[in-house]
């Protein structure tokens, strides 16, 4: 049995059409399960990343507060040192003015 050109063209025409097969088989169920599992895994991974970023931000806030406190302490010390220097300069100036 050999295919003629018209039979071959008819077979090609049928294979080009898209048809809907309403049956459900194990492949469809497996594909659906894998798709849902992939969504679940992706969502949990995204949630873990968000939690990690939030924890990092909280840690950074503590570091920032500590650095701000240290900077404030340093500024207070600098002001106190400047006040002492100003007093010493004032004393030296008064001694120089009292000299004849």
C-alpha angles and dihedrals in degrees: 000000000000130000118242122214092259092052091048091049090049091052091048091050091053093049092052093058119088113230131190117232109199095194121110118218137172092272091059092049092046092049091050092048092049091048093052092044090051091052091049094049091046092050094049092047090051091048091052090052092051091049091049091051092049092050090049090051091051091050091049091051090056091049090048092050091050092049091048090052091049091049091050091050091049092050091051090051091049091051091049091049091049091050090052091048090049091051092048092049089049091052092049090048092050091050091049092050092050092055114096 
